[in-house]
Amino acid sequence: MKTIAIRCTAAIDLNLTDLTPMQGDLKELSKPSYEKLKRSILKHGITFPFFVWQDGGENYILDG
């Protein structure tokens, strides 16, 4: 298991499992683009916080 560095701070801390995507299937990520993104995250970590909208107990990802 690899560790992903979190290199930013946010107003609150949430687990990834607590986040709900808002876009659904509006965007598709090709396999090469997915692998490039994955390598970048593993190398550089998370450098910007997710933008989250909280409503009715749900945490919707607006950007991240």
C-alpha positions in Angstrom: 0.0 0.0 0.0 1.3 3.4 -0.9 0.8 6.5 1.2 -0.4 9.7 -0.5 0.9 12.9 1.0 -1.6 15.6 1.9 0.2 18.9 1.3 -2.6 21.3 2.0 -5.0 22.2 4.8 -8.7 22.6 4.7 -11.5 23.9 7.0 -12.6 20.4 7.8 -11.3 16.8 7.5 -13.4 14.2 5.7 -12.6 10.6 4.6 -12.8 10.0 0.9 -15.7 7.6 1.6 -17.7 10.5 3.0 -17.6 12.4 -0.3 -20.3 12.2 -3.0 -19.4 13.0 -6.6 -21.8 15.6 -8.2 -20.9 15.1 -11.8 -21.9 11.5 -12.1 -20.8 10.2 -15.5 -20.5 13.6 -17.2 -16.8 13.2 -17.7 -14.8 10.2 -18.9 -11.1 9.7 -18.1 -9.2 7.6 -20.6 -6.9 4.9 -19.3 -3.7 6.8 -20.2 -5.0 10.0 -18.5 -6.0 8.0 -15.4 -2.5 6.5 -15.2 -0.9 9.9 -15.6 -3.1 11.4 -12.9 -2.4 8.5 -10.6 1.4 8.8 -11.0 1.2 12.6 -10.3 -0.8 12.1 -7.1 1.5 9.4 -5.9 4.6 11.5 -6.7 3.4 15.0 -5.6 0.5 14.1 -3.2 -2.6 16.2 -2.8 -1.6 19.9 -3.0 -5.0 21.6 -3.1 -8.1 20.8 -1.0 -11.3 19.6 -2.4 -14.2 22.1 -2.6 -17.2 20.5 -0.9 -20.8 21.5 -0.6 -22.5 20.1 2.6 -26.2 19.6 2.4 -28.5 17.4 4.3 -25.7 15.2 5.7 -24.1 14.7 2.3 -20.7 16.1 1.3 -20.8 16.8 -2.5 -17.6 17.3 -4.4 -17.7 20.5 -6.3 -14.0 20.5 -7.4 -11.0 18.5 -6.5 
